């Protein structure tokens, strides 16, 4: 599986995703692109975009792209905070389909916070 790491993830997380091939937006010179352009470019070369951008759901209609998105939701984007999310993320990566967006939460408290605020998968309206 070809995975693209968004610029908001620590690069050393990539070593936890073996046997998948992981590329970084920074390595490709894509870190300056917004989500729409990034998804458009990535869909031609990658199967999954892995990101910590919780607002992606509101900004883009991922169903229009031939790439899946997995969003890691922790209290910060450090390696130590995100590593515990990887087993569930790896499971999702194996079964997620292009055009889907899935969230992996560090705990139920954060999931409930998104639910209360109508954020991410709990948004009331689909993106345009």
N, C-alpha and C positions, 0 to 999 in steps of 0.2 A: 504494500500500500504506500502511496506517495502522499506525504503529509507536509503541509506548509505551516510553519510557525509564524504567527503574527509578531510584529515587533514588540508587543507588550509582554512577551513571555521570556523567561531567562533561558539563554541558549543551552545551558548544561542540562536542561530537562530532556533534550533530544536523546540523550544516552539512555534514558529510561524507556524509550519507545521501540527498542529492538524487538522484532526484526524489521520494522518499517523503515523506509527511507525518509528522512526528515531534512527539509531545507528551511532556511530562515529568510524572511523577507529582506533583511539587511544584506544577506549574501547575494541576493538577486538584484539588489538595487531598487526594490519595490517598497521600501519602508516609508517613502514619502507619499504613497498613494492612499487615497481615501478608500473606504470599504467597497464602494461600487466598482471602481476601477480595479481594485485588488481582486475582488471576486471574479471579474471578467477575465483578467489575466490568468488567475490561478486555475480556473475551470478547465483550461486546455492542457495543463500539466500535472495537476494534483487531484487526489481523491477527496482529501479532507483538509479544511482550514481549521487549525487549532488556535484559539484566541482566548484572551481574558476580557475582551470588549463586550461588556454586558448590554450595551446599547445597540449592538448590531441588529438585533431583532426589530428594533424600531426604525432603523435607518435603511434597511435593505429588505427586499422581498427575496429571500434566499431560494424560494421555489423557482425563480426564473433562471437560476444558475445550475450548471452541471457539476456541482461540487457540494459536499456535505460540510456542515460547520458544527464543531463542538466547542462550547464556551465553558471555560473553567471559572467557577465563582468561589473565590476565597476572600478573606478580609484584606489581603494584599497580594501582590504578584511576585513574591519572592519564591525562590526555589523551595525553601522549607515549607511554605504555605501550600504550594501547588502539588508537591510530590504525593501527598496522601490521596489526591484526586485521580491519580493516574490509573490505578486498577480499574475503576469504573469507566474512565475515559477510554482505556484500551478496549474494554468490552464494547462500548458504543462504536468505536472506530471500526471494529470488526463487522458490525451489522447495520450501521447507519447508511442511508441511501442518499444519492445526489438530490439536492433540493431540500434536504431536511436540516433543521437546526436543533441541537439538543444541548441542554445545560447539565453540568455536573457541579453539585453543591458541596461545599466543605461540611455543612451541617444543616440541620432542620431549621435553625434560627435564621440563617441567611435565606433559605428557601421561603420561609414564612414572610420575611421582610420583602422579598420580591413580590410575593403574592399580595401583601397589603398595599404596596406601591403600584401594583399593576405593571411590573417591570418584567422584561424578558418573556418567558413562555406564558406569563400571566397577563400580558398586555390585553387590553379590551379590544383594540383595533389592530388589524393586520397592517403592516407597512404598505405604502403605496406600490 
